[in-house]
């Protein structure tokens, strides 16, 4: 099993910096019993000049705030104080290249009445790319993304990820590396913890808003496309359309940019090394460490 902390690890909990081994949470919390919490996945990097930089810190904590408000979890903090606290957690744990997990969670409450308080923790640990670094064999999941009218899908809510876990476990049990979920209409949506793009004739396509979590890495890919003059379109995508793609990739803070080897056992028309996705992957690696990228 992965080790996320040891006896010396420090985390932030409700305004205090304490040892992870000493941290406690209430076993009667709505978050434990009902999955009622929101979180973020953030990365920090050692930049090209040696500094520690949290990538898109403001965007991540703004989304955390918006997720909490969307789910009626009381929000008591400023973005600035949480960013400051996160840098303090990194420094106290002597981390530069790190994965950061803030969580806003609920108090003890077995009823469904709205809470008047929330708790927050910020944790950090070293973590390699979530989906590894090898090209992925991806399958269409039998699980679909929830109906947008059933959940606040724009919120990064803990309970939503039961859907992701089931889809990912199903794919791995069938010998694949990861799943691709469709929406309630059978169109392409996203991976269990990442957005997706595919390439066709030099253009990139990605599912439009509505049934997906609007990822911050997804937005960064769109920025890179603008910077490199790569045409990209957000639209409804069918699974049949995807099977005729030249290449495809997942993107997410935890996964970063990772290419696909095949989709439902069908290989793509292009080698990953010749794809637009590979160029995006290289540009992204430069962007997060604040190093200038010059395409060859």
N, C-alpha and C positions, 0 to 999 in steps of 0.2 A: 504493500500500500504506500501511496505517496506520503511524505512527511511534510506537513505544512508549518509545523512549529516545533520548537524544543523548549527546554527549561529556561532558556535565555530570551526567547522571542517576546517582543513587546508589541501590544496592540493598543488601539485607541477605543475606549468604551465610555460613552456619555461624558466626555470632557476630561477623562483621565487617561494616562498612559500606564498600563499595568501589564504584568506578565500574562501571556496567553494561558499558561498552565494554571493561573489563579483566577481566570475570568469565569464568571458564572452567568447563567441565564435561567429564566423562570420556566420550569417544566409545564406550567399552566398557560403559557403564552399562546395567543391566537396564531402566532407565526408557526409554532411547532405543530399545533393541532390542525390548522386550516391552511397552512402555506401562505399566510397573509403577511407578506413583507415585500420590500422592493430592494433591488441591489444594482450595483454596477460592476463591470469588469473593466479595469483600467490597466495600462502598462506604463512603466517608467523605463527610461533608457539612459545609459551612459552615452552622452552625445560625443560628436567628433572632437570637441574641445575638452572633453573630460568631465563636464558638468553632469549632474543628475537632472533629467527633465521628464516630468509627467506629460505624456502625449495627450493633448487636447483635454487638459484637466477641467477647464471651465465648461466645455460641452458635456463632459461626463457628469459632473456634479449638477449641472442645470437639468440634465435628463433625470438624474436621481430625484431632484426636487419635484420635477413635473410628474414623475411616476408616483411619488408619495402623495401628491395632491390629487392625482387622478383616482387613487385608491382610498382617499379619505384618511390617510395616515398623517397625523399632525406633524408639521414641519417647523422646527424651532431654530434652525441654524442658517448662517450665511454661507454662500459659496466660498468666500474668501477664507473663513475660519476653517472650513473642511479641507481646503487645499493646503493651508498652512499645517493643519494636523497631519495630513498625509505625508508631506515632506518630513515632518518630525518623526513619523513612524519609520520612514525609509532610513533616515539618519540614525535612529536608535538601533535599527537592525542591520546597519552597515550594508544597505542594499542600493544598487543603482539600476541594474536590469532586473525588474521585478514585476510581478502581477499583483494588482491591488484590488481588494474586494471590500467596498463599503456596503453595509447593509442597514436599512432602516426597518426595525421590527417592532412588533406590538407587545404590549404588556399582557399580564394575566387577564383573560377575559373570555369566558365560555359563552357569552351571549353575542348577539350580532349588532349591539348598539355601537355607535361610533365612539372611538376612544378619544380621550382628551390629552393623551401623552403618547410619545413614541420614544424608542431607544435607537441609538446608532453605534455601530462599531466600524472601524476601519482596520483591515488586516492586510498584510503583504507577505509574499513569499517568492522564491525563485520558481519559475515555471517555463519549460520549453514550449514551443508552439503546440497548442491544444490538440491539433490533429496530426502532429508529427511534421516531417519535412518531405516524406515520399509522396508521389502522386497517389491520389485516392481512387479506389473503386467505389462508385456511388450507386445506390439503388433507390428506386422509387418506393417510398414507405407506404405501408398500408394505413398508416396514421395520417390524418389531415390536420392542418392548422385549425384552431377553433373558429367558430363563427364570430366575426367582429362584433356582432350584437350581443354576444354572450359574455365577452370580457372586454376590458380596456386594453386592447392589444398594443397600443402605443406605449404602455407602461412596461418596464422591465420588472415584472412581478415574479416572485419565487414560484408561486403555484403554477404558472404557465409552463414551467420547465419539466413538470411531470410528463407532459406531452413530448417534450424533446428527449427526455431520458428513455421513454418507451420506444420512440422511433429509432434512436441510436442503438439501443440494445438489440432491437429486432434486426437491424442491418448487420451488426457484428455476429449475431447468432447464425446468420445466413452466409457468413464468410465475406461480407463486404466491409469496407472501412468506415463508411458513413451513409446516412440516409438523406434523401431529399423529400421534404414534405410538400404536398400539394395543398391548395386551399379548398374550401367547401364546394367549389365548382370544378375541381379536378385540374386546375391550372397550377403551374409551378409557383411555389411560395418561397421557401428557404430551407436551410439545413437546421439541425437541432439547435445549433448555437452560432450560426453564421448566415449571412446573406450570400447570394450567388449571382454570378455574371456568366454569360456565355458569349463567345465570339463567332461571328459569321461574316465572311468577306471583308475582314478588316474593321468591322464595327462591333461594338459591345452592346449587349442587351441585358437588362435586369428587371425583375418584377417591380411593378409600380406599387405605390402605397395602397394600403387597404387591408391586406391579409398578412403583412410582414411587420417585424420590428424594424423601424427605420434606423439601421445601424450607423454608428459614428464612423466605423471603418468603411462602410458603404459610401458614406458622404465623402470620405477622404479619397476613395477610388474615383468618384465623380470629379473631385478637384483635380486629381492627377490627370484624368482624361482631358480636362479643360486646359491644363498646363501644357500637355504634350500634343494637343490637337487631335485627340483620338475621338472619333464620333461615338456617342453612346446614347441609348434610348431606353427610357423606362416605360414598360408596357406589359400587357397581359401576355404570358408565354405558355404555350401548350407543351406537354411532355413529348409529343411527336416532333415538334419544332426543335426541342432541345436535342433529340436524338440525331438530328442532322447538323448539329453545330460543328464548327471547326475546332473548338476548345472550350473549356469551362473552368471556373475556379470558385472556391469559397473565400469569403473575407469576413474577418471579425477581429476584435481586439485580442482575444485569446488565441485564435487560429492564425492571425495575421493574414497573409495571402498564400493560399495553397491550391495548386492545380489538381485537376481530375485526370486520372488515367483512362477511365471509362465510365459510361452511364448505362446502367442495366446491362452490363457486360458488352456494350457496344463501344469500340474504341473511337476516338475522335479523328477528324480528317488531318489535323496538324499535330506535329510533335510539340510538346509543351515548350521546348527551347526556342521554337520559331513563332510562338504565339504572342498576341498582344498581352495576354495575361502575365507572361513571363516578364515583359517590359514593365507592367504595372507592379509586379512583385519587387523588381529591382528598385523602381522609383520609390516605392513605399519604404523599403529598408533604408534608403537614403534619407527620406523625409523624417522618419521618427528619430534619427540620430542627428538631424540638422546638418546633413552633409549635402553639398550640391550634387545634383544628378545630371549627367550628360549622356544621353542615349548614344550608343555607338551607331 
